[in-house]
């Protein structure tokens, strides 16, 4: 990999992309140029005080080539040395994987640029100060963190097979976190919103945070055993959605790490469970992936039956199927299978009615990390960062030192989904989920 100064000063034009293609065409069998320009302007408050305002920028190119039957790759943020970039890609092909797929071809698409103007830094500083003040009106002992990020990105993809695709994005995210320390008890509660071409919902973040602090004021306990467990959307995305995202990946299927690999057409879950991707909605919406393959709506699980997986070009070729438009990159890396979003079709029961149906159980609101899972068995276990005890249909207080665990196969046979889906982080769209029987392990004292 060739690395230069991040950002750089040279503007990348379509002519630059064409020049890289021209240089590569003369020395390789096929080439793909991926150009990325991105900037991130953070406005961050830590422990009630303004901390950071420095913009970070990245500009560079990733080049993949097919040469003598093998795949080569190189990337650079120094766009004054285009021949060196091509040299590096050709050299890596000598030890690269055999070329199993073709690059995208014969498509011209340029997504329209947004006309939205994001809030200025000064405005975000004022919003941060106001949110801190409003939380301190509730409890001045809460240490507040507020974070805003204004992210802009532009991507161009071109191949030697007459493909040119370009898209831009402009995302504003907001996070709000409070930490309340009482002796050896640390109660950290957070909320966030990711918005595209709009302002984040600051009032909802504030109301969400204060409501959770109010619910957590009273301590509660639960004994270990099997109980109904309600996952709020954020916790469901982090624990259940993350597990499904992994086992539905074509890479996991080829590597035999997915318990769903040989289960196409089989009904493994409750009829109420339908999982799909809709790349036309949400903050991450896009018409094509980072390989230039068109995206499309697809159903992975339909009323409990496994219908399909998601693929990039490399892993699709290894499985003998076609890419589903799910080849995405982190920065200037090689593409790998990923989702635009993972959506759970909602049920018909309100969250209030789901809670009212619980005689004794737990609500999971925040989980520590990503939890642990035995993917081959479809098992998961999560430690509660924030959870509540329910008695006779009412939330009675906060539970601590508690873990919930189960198998997605068993748990999803007794699953009831709420009727109001929410966006979580821009990449998950799902309602709350009530599992009628999960293992709960509680430690007291």
N, C-alpha and C positions, 0 to 999 in steps of 0.2 A: 504494500500500500504506500502511495506517495502522499505525504501530508505537507501542506503549506500553512500560511497564516490563516486562521479562521476568519471568515468574512471576506477579506481581500478588498481591493478597490476596483477591480475590473468588472464591468457589467457584462453579464453573459447574454448574448443575443442568440437568435435562432441561427445566425451565421456561424457562431462559435460551435454550437451543437453540430451543425452540418460539417464544419471543418473536422471535428473529431471523427464523425462518421466517414468522411472521405479518407482520412488518414488510416482508419481501421480497415476500410473496404479493400485497400490496396495490399493488405497484409494478412487478412483473415477471410474465413468463409462467410461469416455473418457477425454483426455487431449490434449492440444495444446501448444507447446513451441515456443516462438518467441524471437530470440536472435538478438540484434542490437549492432553493434560496429561502431561508427562514429567519425570523427575528422573534425575540421574546422580551417584552418589556415588563418586568415585575414591579409591583408596588407592595412591599411587605412590612407588616408591623409584627414585632415580636415582644411579648410581655408588655403590651400596652404602648410600645414606642415604635416610631417609624424606623425601619432598618435599611432597606435596600431599594434603589431606584435604577440600577444599572442595566441597560439593554444588552442582551447577548444575541449575536448574529452568526449564522453559518451560511456559507455559499460554496458549492462544490459540485463535482461530477463523479458518478460511478459508471464504469465501463465494463460490460461483459462482452466477451468475444467467443466465437466458436472457431477453433483453429486445429486442423489436422485431427478432427474427431474428438477434441477435448475442450473443456470450458475454462476460460481464463477470466480473471477479475482484477480490477484495480480501481482505486478512487483517489481523488486529489482535491484539495481546496486551493491549489495554486494553478490558476487557469492560464498562466503564461507559458507553461511547459506541456503543451498538448502532445507532442511527439513522445515525451517521456511517459505520459500516461498510457499511450498505446503500447509502448515498449514493455511497460510493466505488465499490462494485461496479457500480451502475447507470451511473455516469459512465464507467467503463472500457469498458462495453459499447458506447458510442458509437464507439469506435475498435477494438473487439474483432473477433475472427474471426467469420465467419458460423457460426451454431449448426448443427452437423452431426449432433448426437446428442442423445438424451434422457438425463436423469439416471435413476438406478436407482429402482425403484418397487415398491410393494406387497410389502414384506418386513419382518418383525419378528424380530430375532434378537439375543439377548444371551448372549455366551459366558460360561460360569461363571468366577468369579474364583478365582485360585489361593489355596490355604491354606498355601503354602510360605513359610517365614520365612527370608530370606537371612542369611548370616553377618554378625555385627556388625562394625563397623569395627575394634574392638580385636582380634577374632579374626583378621581379615585382616592386621593389622599383625604379629601373632605368626607367621602363616604366611609372610609376606614375610621377616621376620628369619631364620626357620628355613631357607628356601630359599637365602638368601644365604650362610648359614653352611655349608650342605651343599655348595654349589658351591665355596666357598673351601677346604673339606676336600680337594677334588679339585685345585684350583689357586688359591692366594690372590692371584694376579696378575690374575685375571679381574674386570673391572668389571661389576657386576651391576645390571640394571634389572628391577624387578618392578612390574607394574601390575594392579590389580583395579578393576573397574567394576561397581557394582550399579545397574542401570537398571530403572526402573519406568515403565510407560506406560499411558495410558487413552485410548481413541479412541471418539468417538460420531459417527455419521453420520446425518443426517436430511434428507429431501427433501420438497418440496411434493407429491410423488406417493405419500405414505403409506409411506415407507421409514424405519425406525429400526433401526440396528445399533450394537452396542456390544461392545468387546472390551478386555481388559487383558493386559499381559504383564509378566513379571519375569525379567530376564536377569542372570546373573552371569558375567562374563568374567575370564579371568586370562591374563596374558602374562609370559613369562620370557625375558630376553635377557642374553647375556654378551658382553663385548667384550675380546678379548685382543690387546694391542699388543706386537709384537716388532720393534723398529726401525721400518722402513717398512711392515711387514705388519700389517694390521688384520683380525682374524678375529672377525666378529660373527655369533653364532648365536642364533636365537630359536625359541620355541615358544609356542603359545597354545591356549586352550580356551574355548568359548562354551557356557554351560550354561543351560538353562531349568528352573526348579523343582528344581534340584539344585546340589551343590557342584562346581566344576571339579575335574578329576582332577590335583591338584598333583603327585602322585608320578610320573604319566606325563610331565608337563612336565619334571620334573627328570631323569628317566631318559633322555628324548629328547635333552635338551640335553647331558648328559654323554656319551652315546654318540656324538653327532656331534663333540664336541671330541676324543674318542679317535680317531675315524676320520680326523680332519683333522690329526693330529699329524705324519704323514709327508707331505712334498711329492711330487707326481707330475706328469708331463707327458704330453701327447698331441699328436701332429702333426695338422695340419689335414687334413680329408678327410671321407669319409662313414662313419659308425659307428653301431652300436646306441646308442640313448639312452634311459635309463630316467628318467621323471619321477616323483618321489615325489608323493603326493597334494597336498601344499601347493603345490609348484611346478606341478603339472598344473592345479590350480584357477586359479592366477595367470596362466598362459600359455595353456593350451588351453581351459579352461573359460571364461575371460573372452572369448576370441575367439568361441566358440560362442554365448555369451550375447548378444553383439552381433549376430551374423549371424542369430540366430533371432528377434530383436525385430521386431515388426510395424512399428515406426517405420523401421527399416533397410530393411525390405521395400518400404514405400511410397516411401521416398526413393531407392530403387534403389541402396542402399549395401551390400546383402547379395548375395553370390554365390549364395545359395540361393533368391532371390526367385521365379524361374520354374522351380524344380526339384522342386516337389511331386510325390511319387510316383516320383521317380527314385532309383535306388540309386547313391549316390555314394561310399559308405564300406564298410569291412570289415564283414562280417556280425556281427562281435563287438561292433559299436558300437551301443548303444541309449541314448538320452538322454531323460530324462523329468523332470517336476516332480511332486512329491507334497506338497501343502500341508498334509497331516495329520501330517507328521513333522518333527523338527528344532526348533531353538531359535526359528525364525521362523514356525512353523506358525500358520495362521490360517484361519478359515472364510469370510472375505470380504476383498476388497481395500479400498483407501482411497477407492473410489467407491461402495462398498456392493454390488458385484457378487460373487456367491458364487464361491469358488475351487473348483478341481477338479483331480484328477490328469489329466495329459495327456502324451502321448508325442510328442516332436518328431522324433526319428530312431529308427526301429525296424529293428534288424538291418541297418543301413547305408542304409536308405531314408528319405528326407525325408518326414515325415508332417504337420508343421504348425508354426505360429509362435505367439507369445504377444502378446496385444493388450490395450490399455486401450480406453476407449470412443471417444476422439477418433480414434485411428489406425485402429481397427476400422471406424468409420464411413467414413473416407476410402478404405478398401479394400473397402467393401461387405460386411463380415462382422460378426460379433458379438464383443463383448469376451469374453476368456477368464478374466476375474477377475484381471488383472495390471496394474491401475492403482494405482501406489503413489507416495507423496510423500516428499520430504525435508523434515521439519518441517512448516511451513505453506505449502508451495509448491503449485503446480498438480500434478496427477498426471501420470505418464508411464509407459510400459511398463517393468515390472521383474518379476523372478522372486522367488517365495518361496524357492525353492531350485532348484538344478540338480543332477540326479542322473545318474550314469553306472552302468548295470548292470554288475556285476563279471563277470570271467571265471572261469577254473577253475585258474589257475596261481598258486602261492604266490610272494610276493616273492623268497624265497630261491632258488626254482627259476628265476625270471626272471633274477636276477643270475648264477646258475650257468651260464645258457645263453649269456652274453656272453663271447666270446673276448677282445675288446678293445673298450672303449666307455666311456661316461660316465654317471654318475648325477647328475641335476639335483635339488638339494634346496631351494635358495633362489634366486630370480631377482631381479635389480635392477629395481625398479619394475614396470611392467606390460608391459615389453617394447615392441617395435614391430611393427606389422602393416599389411599392405596388404589391407584387408578385402575389397575387390572381387575380389582374386585368392585370398583365403583363405590368405595367407602370414603367417608369424610369425617373429620372431627375438628371442631373449632373451640377455642377458648373465648369466653365472652369478655369483651372489653367494656361493653355496656349492655346490660340486660335487666329485665323486669320480671317480677313474680305476678302471676295472675291467680286470684282466688275468686271463685263464684262469679266469673265474668268481669271482674274489676281488677285494674292494676293497683297493687298495694305497696309497691316499693321496688328498690333496686336490689338485685342479687349480685354477689361477688364470688370469686374463686369457683366458677362454674364452667363446665364444658359440656357440649352436646355433640353427639356422634350418631352416625347411621350409615346405611347403604342407600344410594340413590334408587336402586331397584326396589327395595322394600319400602323405603320412605315414600316414594312417589306413587305407590299403590294406594296410599291413604293420604292423598294431597288435595287440599282445597285452595284454590287461587282467589285472591281478592279481585275486586272489579275495577280498580283504578291503578293502571300502570304508571310508573314514574321513570324519568331518565336518571340514570346514575352514572356520573362521569362522562357522559356523552357517548358511551359505547355499550350501555346496557339499558334496555327498556322493559321493565317488568313490574308486576304488582307484588304485594306481600304474599307470603306462602305459609299456609298452616299445615304442618305435618302432624297427623293425629297421634303418632307414637314414635318418639325418638329417645335414645338413651341420654339421660342427664346424670352427670357426675358432679357432686358438690362437695367441697371441702370446707369444714367449719372450724372456727378458731384461728 
